[in-house]
Each structure stands twice: as C-alpha cells, then as structure tokens.
C-alpha cells in the first residue's frame, strides 16, 4: 500500500538527481548521461499526464531516490546536496512569484523543445541554450545558487552551461514538488511518510 506522498517524492528525487549531477559536473567536468538525460527531458514534458510521465518512469529516478533514502537515514555522503536542495526550494518560491520571468522561461522552453526533440536534450546546443536561459533569468533571483567545484572545470564555458542547465532542471522538479502540495514543513513533519514512499519505489 502506498502513501499520499508517493508522487511528491518522485519530484524530490528528480531535484536530488539533478543536483547530484550539478555537483558531479562541477567536480569532474562530466555528468552521468543517463541520470542527466532523465531530468533534462523533464524540462520539456510540460503537459505530461502524470508525475511518472514527467520523468519517463520511476525507474529512471533510482539515483535520486537513493539520495533521498540516504538523506532520510542520515547517511548522505555529500552534505552539500541538502544545502543546494533547500536553496533550490527557496529559489523556486521566488521564481513562481515573478509572473514575467515565468512567462519568459516557459516561452523559451517551448521554443527550444523542437531542437531538444530532434537532437536530444543532451545536445551541446540544447545545454548551452538552457544554461543561458538560467543565467538570464533565475540566476538574478535570491538566494543565488552558489556551486563549488574544481576551478579547472568551472573555468570552461561548456561546463558552466551544463551546470546552469542542470540547475534549471532542479528548479523544474521543485516547481512540480510545490504543485503536488509539497512544502518545506514536510521535511520536518512527514519524514517517515516520505521515507516509506521512497522505499516503495526502490522496491
């Protein structure tokens, strides 16, 4: 039997998966292609019929679900991820309050969707466009997301673009989390229910 938090944890898993790739790209200059593609594809699935359809399937979110399990059990190896997660949730609140920015981002994603469909969401031109979109819009909101990593890689334009693109995907999942009724209070008041839902999806 599943709990009412099932779909919400999928959105959180999407955010966690995106932020794990932010950290990986910033440290190594490379992402995990499968994990990244799942969350990048979600940006273009604006009218998906269900939460699972946003990400393709729950199976595609196993890396993010494992991160959530580690977080709820107090075993998260990279504590920076939880800090980034809370910062993204705060940023999302300011983002959805700015109607002009919401419209700009939405229209830009719709315009970019044909290229992503034809070339794939991991295509360098798609990543560059998503990165620029983040830089032109959400990066001006506060709190500004500060990403630390290897200066060698963070000095490369393509790496910075990919980091920003992945931050945009993290915000996309945070928007979904809020739309499903998620709130920061649930990290304090509903940990057990969310942890149970994570275990359900991990099998």
PyMOL commands that set and color helices and strands:
alter all, ss='L'
color gray80, all
select helices_A, chain A and resi 6-28+33-44+51-55+58-72+80-96+99-119+124-136+138-140+151-154+157-179+186-189+191-202
alter helices_A, ss='H'
color red, helices_A
deselect
rebuild
show_as cartoon
